[in-house]
Amino acid sequence: MDIRQNMIQLSTTIVPLYLQKCNKLQFFPSGIFFSEGLAFCIFAEIFNIDMIIESGIRSGVSTNILLSFFGNRISLHSNDINTFPETSNTVKHLRSHENWKFHVGDGMKVIPDILADPIYRDRKIAILIDGPKYADALELSKKCFNFNNVKFVAMHDMNTVNCPQEHPVIRDLQSWKNYLFNTDVKWFRDLASDIDDKLASKSPHWKRFKMKYPYGCGLAFVVNPLDLRWRYITGNIIR
Ligand SMILES: C[S@@+](CC[C@H](N)C(=O)[O-])C[C@H]1O[C@@H](n2cnc3c(N)ncnc32)[C@H](O)[C@@H]1O
């Protein structure tokens, strides 16, 4: 089974749960799209992830999606270089979650430092990078793959449909052998774009973002080149 068949099959059980668990969440400007969050959750299920590290939380759309969908099944570490008022607000609201930890600092250092902590050596880890962006995100993903318990990295704003020429790093990324999937491909949009409308349309910001990014912002997934088993888990690459 390839990654596309795998995701389509899993979505039949995951989508209803996702809609139910994320029903009360809000979409905020610069947040990931709910359809992109869904793709991340499906990948995390495929790889049996028990710990997630995210870099870039801003207003916490992705943070809230991950905590709502997985509950206590995973531990979540979130990092941001800034303490914007909206970030401080998010941190204040989420502080009571025992499985959530916030780290302030540059993700380029903070994330490898978390991964190097021996207490996480036996965890199966997924990384979500939504700041830093582009070339720095690619560099950070390579640093993460020095740890063979990092199963996959997802990088946001890697849209291949609207603006490939603006960001040559996206072309670079597409040539990586371990680049597996991007949420802006047609089959995934057909599968999941209505989830954005169902969950985000109550937000006053949604219409503007939907118009600006009709294919979403592009959440690109790369798997750990050290882990040869990924080919058996996910099947062949779908470009
Ligand atoms: C697009 S926003 C994140 C949105 C969030 N993922 C969501 O879904 O709501 C990007 C965030 O990345 C943070 N950021 C930028 N560069 C960073 C870095 N080097 N390390 C950590 N965070 C960074 C910014 O401060 C900002 O809050």
The ligand as a Gaussian input file, in Angstrom:
#p B3LYP/6-31G(d) Opt

LIG

0 1
 C        3.402000      30.841000      11.461000
 S        3.681000      31.062000      13.159000
 C        3.267000      29.478000      13.851000
 C        1.807000      29.143000      13.803000
 C        1.401000      27.897000      14.549000
 N        2.135000      26.727000      14.138000
 C       -0.080000      27.668000      14.404000
 O       -0.497000      26.682000      13.775000
 O       -0.847000      28.506000      14.922000
 C        5.435000      31.023000      13.202000
 C        6.055000      31.113000      14.582000
 O        7.402000      30.676000      14.472000
 C        8.184000      31.382000      15.393000
 N        9.593000      31.266000      14.975000
 C       10.218000      31.879000      13.935000
 N       11.511000      31.499000      13.873000
 C       11.702000      30.618000      14.893000
 C       12.826000      29.893000      15.366000
 N       14.029000      29.987000      14.780000
 N       12.664000      29.107000      16.455000
 C       11.461000      29.013000      17.077000
 N       10.360000      29.672000      16.662000
 C       10.476000      30.463000      15.597000
 C        7.605000      32.792000      15.333000
 O        7.917000      33.506000      16.513000
 C        6.114000      32.511000      15.168000
 O        5.444000      32.536000      16.408000

